[in-house]
């Protein structure tokens, strides 16, 4: 049996391998399918949509850029670029603030951004239902709970903000 740093390799059995391949296909394909609909119907990337949605769900519709980066599991430069595109369209404003002896930037949702999000949301939700919720049916919530365990192992935030 092959070994790696932590002992013998625990190979996947046939059922686990099949399930893993299916999950990998979803991980590689679903983001593009969701983004394709958003780009076509709302001229928004999936990341842009998620940023607008997150801003709409917090008090004051304002977050530090570092909080947006954490939500998106992205680097600050990547998030800054995405927010700059949203700002160029008038959907977000950025403001440099000071506090506790440090400078930081906050992003705030504009009225135009809220309106654009509200217009984009029905098509996005329809796509999520068609591609994910409806095929899973009664298994959807259990699947989401199971995936939540992966979220925890990855060390990502598990708190869900209500829209």
C-alpha positions in Angstrom: 0.0 0.0 0.0 1.3 3.5 -0.9 2.1 5.8 1.9 2.1 9.5 2.3 3.1 11.7 5.2 0.3 10.6 7.5 0.4 6.9 6.9 -1.3 4.6 4.3 -3.4 6.2 1.6 -7.1 5.7 2.3 -8.3 5.3 -1.2 -11.9 6.0 -2.2 -14.1 3.0 -2.7 -16.1 2.8 -5.9 -19.2 4.6 -4.5 -17.1 7.3 -2.9 -15.1 7.7 -6.2 -18.3 8.1 -8.2 -19.7 10.6 -5.7 -16.5 12.6 -5.7 -16.3 12.7 -9.5 -19.9 14.0 -9.6 -19.2 16.6 -7.0 -16.0 17.7 -8.8 -18.1 18.1 -12.0 -20.5 20.3 -10.1 -17.7 22.4 -8.5 -16.1 23.0 -11.9 -19.3 23.6 -13.9 -21.9 25.2 -11.7 -20.1 28.6 -11.1 -19.8 29.1 -14.8 -23.5 28.2 -15.4 -24.6 30.6 -12.7 -22.3 33.4 -13.9 -23.4 32.9 -17.5 -27.0 33.6 -16.6 -26.0 36.6 -14.5 -23.8 38.1 -17.3 -26.4 37.5 -19.9 -29.4 38.9 -18.0 -27.9 41.4 -15.6 -24.3 42.2 -16.8 -23.0 40.9 -13.4 -20.4 38.4 -12.6 -21.2 35.8 -9.9 -18.7 37.5 -7.6 -20.3 40.9 -8.3 -23.8 39.5 -7.5 -22.5 38.0 -4.3 -20.9 41.3 -3.2 -24.1 43.2 -3.9 -26.2 40.6 -2.1 -23.9 40.6 0.9 -24.0 44.4 1.1 -27.8 44.3 0.9 -28.0 41.9 3.9 -26.0 43.9 6.4 -27.1 46.8 8.6 -26.3 50.1 6.8 -25.5 48.1 3.6 -21.8 48.8 4.2 -18.8 46.5 4.8 -15.1 46.8 5.1 -13.3 45.5 2.1 -11.6 42.9 4.3 -15.0 41.6 5.3 -16.1 41.3 1.7 -12.8 39.5 0.9 -13.5 37.0 3.7 -17.0 36.4 2.5 -15.8 35.7 -1.0 -12.7 33.8 0.2 -10.7 36.0 -2.1 -7.6 38.2 -1.9 -8.1 41.8 -1.1 -6.7 42.9 -4.6 -9.2 40.6 -6.4 -12.1 41.9 -4.3 -10.9 45.5 -4.7 -10.9 45.0 -8.5 -14.4 43.5 -8.4 -15.7 46.3 -6.2 -14.1 48.9 -8.5 -16.1 47.4 -11.4 -19.3 47.7 -9.4 -18.3 51.3 -8.4 -17.7 52.2 -12.0 -21.3 51.3 -12.7 -22.6 53.3 -9.8 -23.8 50.3 -7.8 -21.3 50.7 -4.9 -19.3 53.5 -3.4 -16.0 53.1 -1.6 -14.8 55.4 1.2 -11.4 55.4 3.0 -11.9 55.6 6.7 -9.7 55.8 9.7 -10.1 54.2 13.1 -8.0 52.6 15.8 -5.0 54.2 14.2 -5.5 52.5 10.9 -6.9 53.3 7.5 -9.4 51.0 5.9 -11.8 51.1 3.0 -15.6 50.5 3.2 -17.9 49.6 0.4 -21.5 50.7 0.5 -24.4 49.7 -1.7 -26.0 52.6 -3.6 -29.7 52.9 -4.4 -28.9 52.0 -8.1 -27.0 49.0 -6.8 -29.9 47.9 -4.7 -32.3 48.3 -7.7 -29.9 46.4 -10.0 -29.7 43.5 -7.4 -33.4 43.4 -7.0 -33.8 43.3 -10.8 -31.2 40.5 -11.1 -32.3 38.4 -8.2 -35.4 36.7 -9.8 -33.4 35.3 -12.7 -30.6 34.2 -10.5 -33.0 32.4 -8.1 -34.7 30.8 -11.0 -31.4 29.5 -12.2 -30.4 28.3 -8.8 -33.7 26.5 -8.5 -33.4 24.9 -11.9 -29.8 23.8 -11.6 -29.6 22.9 -7.9 -32.7 23.0 -5.7 -35.2 21.2 -8.0 -32.9 18.4 -9.0 -32.1 17.7 -5.4 -35.8 18.0 -4.3 -36.2 16.9 -0.7 -32.4 16.2 -0.4 -31.5 19.8 -0.9 -31.5 20.9 2.7 -29.7 17.8 3.9 -27.1 18.3 1.1 -26.7 21.9 2.2 -26.2 20.8 5.8 -23.7 18.2 4.7 -21.8 20.7 2.6 -21.8 23.0 5.7 -19.5 20.5 7.3 -17.0 21.0 4.5 -17.3 24.8 4.9 -16.4 24.3 8.6 -13.3 22.1 7.8 -12.2 24.7 5.3 -12.4 27.3 8.0 -14.9 29.5 6.2 -17.6 31.5 8.0 -20.7 29.5 8.6 -23.0 32.4 9.5 -25.6 33.1 6.9 -27.0 36.6 6.6 -30.7 36.9 5.8 -31.3 39.0 2.6 
